Amino acid sequence: MEKFRYERPVVRKLESEMPNKFGMRTEYRPTTHIEGVAVKDLLATYGSPLFVISEKTLRNQFRKARKAFTTRYPRVQFAWSYKTNYMSAVCNVFHQEGSWAEVVSGFEFQKALGNGVQGSKIIFNGPDKTEPDLEMAIQHNALIHIDHLDELYTLTDLAERLKTRPRVAIRVNMDTGVYPIWDRFGFNYENGQAWDALNKIMHSGKLELVGLHCHIGTFMISTQAYAIAAGKLAELAIGVRRKFNHTVKYIDLGGGFTSKNTLKGAYLPGSDTNPTFDDYAEAISTALLNADFGSDQLPTLILETGRALVDEAGYLLGTVISNKRSSKGKRITIVDIGVNLMFTSFWYDHRVTPAQEFTQYSEDTTLNGPLCMNIDVIRESVSLPLLNKGDHIVVHTVGAYNMTQWMQFITLRPAVVIIDMEGKPHIIREVETLGTVNGQERVPQHLASFEL
Ligand SMILES: *Cc1c(COP(=O)(O)O)cnc(C)c1O
């Protein structure tokens, strides 16, 4: 047996921090490998910090979700939410699994086309679709989900000009018992706005109403909210059939399922408490099957699940820069991962594990990033074994939103690597360089030189 490393004992003042049911220590094993690849090798090859994505986890999560729904409901279609992670390699894993694309801007629309998704399998959501965006979407026969009346009128006008009937749905917002209601997107169900929009579409005759859409929120812990949403959309679909003898082909329940992350302030870890795909599928499919659809009129169920499919597959690897003590004596460990790379650290208590063997001591630690900003805190308070300069850490469950919301700030954004099904790493985004930033800049002639 290896001899334990000596660590100097420290005397420290007792501070009462957030209580933890499981005691002070939370990590017992280091994360030395990801899908069989050594963390230290990844960092040596691609630099630190580094995002790593497991293709195996992406596919497993997708297959779990698909199975949960297809075993309960006969017609199911997933559409990958681009804004959750639009790294092309990640999108294409989901497209290979059969997902369509769900986009919320002209840029994302073009990214999906560039990845090879046919326009007819792109769902176009969001409040800011410009006229050229809409024209592009119409030319590609995309599914356009109308957010507001101005968009409806623009579409009606474009339909006339382009002599075509765009395929549309309306986005509906509603009271699902979870507050605050996300009522800034789409048309409200309870106050009649949704019916106003439907009547306008159906009576104009210029647009082809194919679906009904909602996206009730994100990280929704209540499965019952989905049952209510599905029930309300079903009621609208049945109403459209009754009033206009027109069949709505699909009901799209958007995204919003939780990942296994732990929300800040939660008492129990998210991995123990958050609903599973089966829980969501049970609530949604039961509500749809119980609605008054004839068996030949059951709409296709579309799901735009983002976070829950990709979060677990993402890791952020980093390196310890230094340790110090706060004025009160609390341990501060500075790492090279800043909040500009980990937007979700504002919402979650991300699990952080050392990437190498450690000794038996653990200590309440503040994990700070490298930015010259007081807000650069990865974990306010986390019980970690002692880490030394040069040691590596692994932050878990960072696949959702971080690689799209990251900011180039003070430092350059790192590389992203995917580990394939055989355990082979591939770079999918190069580390940024000074040229990445300067390449976009222009310096006017009169500011081109100076003397100091
Ligand atoms: C962001 C978004 C999604 C994905 O949401 P998740 O919470 O990541 O599942 C789906 N649909 C729409 C319209 C969105 O804006």
The ligand as an ORCA input file, in Angstrom:
! r2SCAN-3c Opt
* xyz 0 1
  C     -35.297     26.403    -25.118
  C     -36.433     25.750    -25.774
  C     -36.561     24.349    -25.779
  C     -35.634     23.432    -25.013
  O     -35.846     23.599    -23.637
  P     -35.130     22.683    -22.518
  O     -35.573     23.302    -21.237
  O     -33.668     22.761    -22.738
  O     -35.650     21.286    -22.703
  C     -37.620     23.819    -26.483
  N     -38.512     24.594    -27.131
  C     -38.417     25.937    -27.141
  C     -39.420     26.737    -27.864
  C     -37.391     26.560    -26.461
  O     -37.314     27.902    -26.450
*
